[in-house]
Amino acid sequence: MVQTIRLKINGTETDLPWSDFVSNIESTDTAVKLYEYFDTAFILQCSTLLFLMQAGFILMETGSLSTKRRVNALILKNLGDTILCAFFYFLIGYGLSYGEGEKFGGKSGFIGVGEPLCGDAGSCKSKEYSLMFFRFLKTATSVTILSGIVAERVHLWVYYLLVTFSSTFSLPLLARWTNHPSGWAYPYQLGGNIFNLKTGVLDFAGVGEINVAGALPALILLPLIGPRWQRFQGEWRDMRLPAQNDYFKTLGTTIMWMSWYGLVFGGVTTLRGNGGAVVAKIAVNTTVSAVAASIVAIACGLYYEKKMCPSDASNGILSGLVGITGACATVETEWALFIGMVSGLIYFSLTKVFLNLKIDDVVEGVQIHLCCGVWSLIAPALFSSRQLVKVAYPHFKDESSVPCGILYQCDGLGAAQLGANLLYCLFLFLWIGATSGLLILPLWYFNLIRYKLKTDGEDNHSEDLVTQSEVSDTGSLIHDVGVDPEEVRLEAVQEVTSQEIATSNSILHETDQDKEMLRDGSTSGEPGLSVQLGSKSEIDPLAVAALEQIRTVYPDIGSDDIGRSAEGLSS
């Protein structure tokens, strides 16, 4: 039954179908301007959420490092790639992606001049500027992925060079394939592209251009630069290194999870029509996939490693988020649950494969972003329903041209859709592999990528040292491999000292007599503690006593170490 509305115009009553009434209202100049204002505000809110993901990357990658000594270099990488990406994307990248022009590159929109941002003078479009900002953040998210994967090994200037090249050239041209009407993989194609496909690519939130493209250069870099020094030697050769700070890693993952909603919501671009319903559907599917992947990863860790690992929970969430990104608006919620479960399984199983192959991925980003990203490109071609595709992609001319997943068999377009997404994935690998290899291979040939090694096997730059650490019952660092032993012993002393002093203060401060006994090196008739304290006889005995207690935990710490640490604590 068609819903109607009765209007009385000039004394005459008229029944008008509700859909026609809404269309007429929406087509008025006032309504068009209101929608543009709402859409601009919505896109900017999504952009703000997505920008917050940079903070999530910094915290997550900082927590994943093998030691806190590498944090400064990593922060410089993450801040620097955002700055460089913003500059070169606004300068050149946006014009190549969305400017007026041919299939493989735009010819306008450089430095914010010309279409689609501005036509004639005074005709600049607020919504287009907000979209430009959002698209820059998608590119910035993509280039940041590499920083954690190759952490502690690559020269800072080499990383900046890769970021500049990607932001200016390779990623913008890739984005044009699926986001511009002239792109060969544009979703609304119907046999009109260079491959004569029956349909375009279904990748709603851009997992191909963001996650897959961001992690692909690591496939070239990781075999060339090799693992961190002594990463696969000793007790950790068949195990994952513990994160130096699980608090940072978990907090960073939580921030990235929250920011991910900005990424997937921004794929809607407009609230007109069914836009609000699509956003709500995306929120549910994204959440379900993330938690399903995390549960599967935790369960696999319990089964195979007999323990619950914080990394499994955190990285499982990220795997589920990546896995649903391409299909977040086009699949039913039960399929989102399945997609998340498969993503968690992909992450955990490939983590084991990488360990066996001795591939050193610091944040396990290849498993998360690349492998789960490929799955996210395949998923919409398998599970997308025609009805949801029609709502999420509202510009198809008629229903017969709306594609779906191969499981739904809609007029034979399911197989065509799978072929289109697989072809896009293949060309994505070829494009990013060729453009990245063109830059990486010459640098590797001249030994310019990784820090040079000293004759004693230790890397020449402090960022490139690997730490293998155990954690005692008190959570304190016991030993490092690949770092100066003298530095490690003193650091271990100072790690525990503050805790020991806090515990001992109530006992050791009772009387002046107790302090005097400690200065003499004896307590309650027990043999004195033989500690060489240099020329500083005024050192606080509380520090000495607390440091001596540490020797029961760290038997390899000498008296000289204790003396030097006690002097620092007393001052």
N, C-alpha and C positions, 0 to 999 in steps of 0.2 A: 504494500500500500504506500503510495507516494504522499509524503507529508506536504501540506499546503499552508499558506498563510493568507488571510483575507485582508486586503487593503482597500481603503476607501479614498479615492482620488477624485477631487472635484464632484463629490456627491455620488460617484459611481463606485460600487463595490466590485473588486476583482480578486479572484482566487489565483494565487501565484505559487508554483512549486517552491518549497523551502530552499532547495539547492540553487534555483535561479535567483531567488531573493538574496541569498548570501553572496552569490557571485556578483550581482549588481552592486551590493553595498561595498564589497571588497574592491571593486574596480573604480570607485570614486577617488578623486585626488586626495581627499582627506584621509580615507582609509589606507591608501597606498603609502602616504607619508607616515601614518601612525605605525604601520607594519615595519617600515624601514627603521623607525626609531626603536621599536621593540627588538627587531632583529639585531640592530647595531649593539644595543645594550646586552643582549643575550650572548652575542659572539665575544664581546669584550669580557664578560664574566667567564666564559669558557677559556678565553686566553689567559686570564689572571690565574685560574686554576692550573692551566698547563704550564705557565711560567714557574709556578711553585715546584714543578717536577725537577727543576734544576737543583733546588735545595735538597730534594729527596735523593738525587743522584750523588751529590757531594757526601751526604751522611751515609748512604748505603755503601758507597765505594770506600769511604774512609774506614768504616767498620769492617770491611772485607779485607783490607790490607793485612799483610803478615806482621807488620809492626807499625807503631805510630810514628816512627822516624820519617816515613814517606808522605805524611799528610800534606806538608806544605806544597810539594810538587804537584800532588793530585788536585789541590784546591786551585793552583794556578792553571792547571789544564782545564778544569771545569769552568772557571770564570773566563779564561781566555777564549775558549771555543764559543761561548755565548756572545762575547764582544765581537769577535771576528765574524761570526755567522751573521750577526745583525748588520754589520757594516757592509759586507759583500752581498748579502741577500737583498737588502734595500737598494744597493747600488746597481747590481746586475741580475741577481738570481730571480727576483720576482718578475722582471720583464721577460726573461727566457721562459718562465713557467706559464704566465697568464697574459702576456702582451699579445696584441693583434699580430697575426702572422701565420706561418705554415705549420704543418704537423709537428715538426721537430724543433721549433723554437720561435719565441715571440720577437717582435721588432719594435715594441713600444713598452711603456711602463717603467723604463729605466730611470733611476733616481726619482721615482714618484711622478714622472712627467708623462702625459698622454694616457690613452686608453689602457686598461679599463678603469684607471683611477679618476682621470679627468679628461673630458672632451674639450669643448670650448671653454674660454675663460669664465669662471664662476659656476661651472657645472660639475664640480668635484663631488664625489659620492661618499657619504659617511660610511655606508655599509661596506663598500669596497675597501676603504682604509682599515676598517676593523678586520675584514677578511685577510688583508695583507699582513696585519700584525699576527693573526692566528696562524697563518701559513708560515711565517718566519719562525714561530715557536715550534711548529712541527719539524721544520728543518733543523733547528737548534737541538731538539730532542734526539733526532736521528744521529747527528754528528757526535753527541755526547756519549752515545753507547760505547764507542770504541775505547774511550779513555780508561774505563775500568777493566776491560778485557786485557789490555796490554800494559797494565800498570806496572811500575817498578822496573821497566826495561827500556823504554823508548825515549829518545831525546825530546825535550820539550819543543824545540823548534821544528822537528820533524812532524810531531803531532799537529802543531799549528799549521804547517804547510798542508797536511792532509785535510784539515778542517776548512781552510781557505778554498782549496780546490773543490771540495765537495759542496760547500755552500754556494759557490759561484757558478759551478758548471754541471757536475754530474747529477746531483739531487734535483735541482730545478728542472732540468730537461726530462728526468724520469717522472717528476710530478706532472708534467704536461701530458704525458701519455694517457693518464686516467682522469685528469681534472679539467682539461680544456676541451671544448667541443671539437676542435680539430685533431685531438689526440687519437691515435689509432686504437687505444683500449678504452675510450670513453664509454661509460655504461649505456648510453642511449644509442649506440651504434646499431644498425640493422643492415648488415651486409654492405656497408658503405666504407669500410676501412681497407687498408692495403692488403690485409690477409683474407678479405672476403668472408669474415666470420658472421654468423647469424646474430651475434650479440656481443656486447662489450664485456668488460671485466667487472665483477662484483667484489669490491673491496671498500666497504662503506667508510671506515675511519682511517684508511691509508696505512694498513700494516705493512704493505709492500714497500712503500716509499719511506717509511719511518724505521721500522724494526729490522726488516730483512736487509734493506739497503744500508742501514747503520752498522750492522754486524758483519756484513759480507767482507769488508776489507780485512777483518781479523783472520779469515781463512787463508789469506795470503801472508799476513804478517806473522802469525803464530808459528808456522813451520820455519820461517826465516830467522826470527829472533830467538827461538828456542825458549826453554823454561828459565825461570829465575835460578840464580846460582844455588846449586845443591838442593833444588826443589824436590827432586825425586831420588834423593839419597837418604840413607839412614831410616829412622823409624817412620817418617812420613811418606816414604816412596810409593806406597799403595793406598794412601789415605788423603782426604782433604785436609788442608791446613785449617786450624781453628782461626776464626776471625779474631783480630786483635781487640775488637770492641763490639760485642753482640748488641749492646744498647743502641749504638749509632746505627748499626745495620738494620735493626728492627724498626727504629724510628724513621729511618730513611725509606724503608719499604712502605710503611704506613702512609707517609707523605706522598710517595709515588702512587699508591693505590687511590688516595683521594684525588690527586691530580689527574689520574687516568680518566675520571669522569669528564673533566674538561676536554680531553682529547676526543672521546667518543661522542659526547654531546655536540661538540663543534661540527661534527660531520653533518648535522641536520641543516645548518646555515639559516633556516627560517622557521618561525613558529606559525606561519600561515597554514591554514588548512589543518592537516593532521599532525603538524610538527610537534605539538605538545605531547600527543600520544606516543609518537616515535621516541621522544626523549625518555618518557617513562618506561617504555619497553626496553630501551637500551640500559637504563639503570638497573633493572632487574636482571637482565641477561648477563651483564658485566659482573655483578656481584656474585651471582650463582656460579659462574665459571671460575672466578677467582678462588672462592672457598672450596669448590670441588677439587681443583688442582692442588690446593694446599693440603687437603685431607689425604689425597692419594699419595702425595710426596711424603707426608709424615708416616703414613701406613707402610710405604715401601721401606723407609728408613728403619722403622720398628722391626720389620720382617727380616731385612737383610743385614742390618747393622746392630740390631738389638738395643737401639737407643733412639730417643727423640732428639733431633738436631735442630737448633734454631734456623740454620740455613735452609733446611728442607721446608720449613713453614714459610719463611720469607720468600725464597725463590719459587716455591710452589704457587704463591699468590701472584707473583709477577708472570709466571708461565701461563696461568689461567687468564690473566688480563691480556697478554699478547695473543693467546689462542682464540679469544672471542672477538678481538678488535675488528677483523675483517667481516664478521658475520653478526655483529652485535645488534643490528636493526632488522635483520632478515630471517632469523630463525626463531622457532618457538622455544620456550624456556626449558623444556625437557631436553632439547638438542643442545642448548647452552650448557646444561649440566654435563652431558656426554662430552662435549668439546673440552670442557674444563678437566674432566677426568683423564682424557687422552693427553692433554697438555701436561698434566702432572706426571704421567707415566713417561712421556717423551723426555721431560727434563731429568727425571731421576735415572732412567736407563742410560741416557747419553752421558750423564755425569760419570757413570761407571766406565763407559767406553773411553771417554777422554782420559781418565786416570790410567787405564790400561795402555793407552797409546802414548802416555807421558806428554799430553798436551796441557800446558799450564795456562788456564784461563782464570784469572784472579777472581772475577765476580760471576763466573759461569754464564757469561752473557751470550756466548754462541748457542748454548743449549736453549736459553730462554728466548732470546730475540730472533735468532736466525732459524733454528729448528722449529720452535713453536710458531714462529711467524710464517713459515712455509705451510704448516698445518692450518694456520688461520686463513691462508689464501685458498686452500683446498676446501675447507669446511663450507663456505657459502655456496660453492658449486655442488655440494652434496646435500645440504639440509635446508636451503632457503625455500620458503613457501612462496608461491606466486602472489598470494594476497599481501603478505608482508613486504615483498619486493615492490609491489605496486604502491603501497603506502609510503615506504622509505624513499623510493625513487618516483616522484609524482609526475614526471614529465614525459612518460611514455605516451605515444599518441593513441594507442588502443590496447586492449587487454591481450590480444593475440601476440603482441610484440614483447610482452613482459616475460622475462626469463624466470627460471626457478632452478632448484637443485635437482640433480639427476634422480634422486629418490622419489620425486614428485611427478616426473615424466609429463611435463606440460607442453603438449604439441611438439615433442621432439627437441625442445630447447634445453632440456636438462643436460644432454650429452654435449651440446654446443657450448653450454656455459662451463662445463668442466674443461673442455678443450681450450676455451678462451683463458680461463684462469691458469691452467697449466702452461700455456704458451706465454702468458705474461710473466709467470715465475721464471721460465727459462730465459726470456729476454732480460729480465731483471738481473739474473746471475751473470749473463754475458756482458751486459752494459757496465754494471758496477765492477765486475772482475776485470774487464778491459781497461776502464778508466782509472781504477785504483792501481792496477798492475803497472800501467804506464808511468805512474809516479813512484811507486814503491820499489820496483825492481832495479831501476838505476841507482837509487839510494842504497839499496842493499848491496849491489855490485861493488860500490865504492866504500862499503863498511861505514855508512853514515847514520844508520838507523839506531842501532843499539850501542850502549856504552862499551868502550873498549875494556878488555880485561887486563888486570895486572898479572905479572909473572907468577904470583903466588895463588892465582885463581880467584882473587877477590875482585869484584867489579870496581871500576875506577870512580864511579859516581855513587854518592850515598843513597840515591833513590833506588839504585839497582840491586841493593843487597836484599837477600831473602832471609827471613827469620823462620826458624822452626822452633816452636815453643811448647812446653808442657805447662799445665796449670796445676798447682798444688791445691790442697783442700782450702787454703786461704785465698785462692784465686790469684796468687802472685806469680810473676815470671821466674822460672827456674833457670833456663838456659836458652841461648840463641845459637844458631849455626849460621855462619856467614857474616858475623859481626865481631868486632874486636872484643876478645874475652874480658880484658880489663874493664872496658866500658860496661859490659853486661853485668859483671859481678857487682860493680858499684851501683849500677842501676837497680839490681835486684835488692841490694841492701836498702836503698832509699824507698823502694816500692813498699816494703813491709814495715819500715821503721815507724812511720806515723801511726799505723795500727797498733804496733807493739807498745809505743809510748802511751797511747791513749788507754790501753788496757792496764799498763803498769803504774800509771801516775797515782792511782789511789793507794797503792801499796808503798811505792818508793818515796812518796812525799810525807809520810807519816811523821817522822821526827828528824831532827838535825843529826841525831846519832846514826840513823840509817844512812844518811848521805855521807857522813864521815867514813863509815865502814866501807861504803862503796868506793870512795876516793882511795882508800888504802888497799883496795883490791880484794876485800874479803867480806863475807856476810855470814853471821851466825856460826863462826868457827870454820866455815868451809874454806878450802884452798882458794887463794886469790886468782883473779883473772889477769893473765899476763897480756897486756895490751900496750903497744908502743904508740903514744899519742904525740910524738914530736915534742916541740918546745912549748906547746900551749897547755899548761897545767890547769887553766881555768875552764876546761871543757866540762860541760854539764854531765855529771855522772849518770843522770837518767838516760841520756842518749847512749852512753857506753853500755849500760846494763841492757837496754832494749836491743842494741845491736848485737851484743853477745848472745842474746837469746836466739837470734836468727841463725847462729851457727849450727843449731840443732837441725834446722831445715836446710841450710846451705853449707854443708861441711867443706866445700871447696873454697869458701871465702876465707881469706887470710886475715891476720891481725892488722896488717898494714891497711887493708881495705876498710876495716872497721874504724881504725883511727882516723883515716881521711874523711869518712862519712860522718863520724861523730863531730869532727871539727866543723863541718858544714852545717850540721843540725844545731849545734850550740850557737853558732853565729846568727 
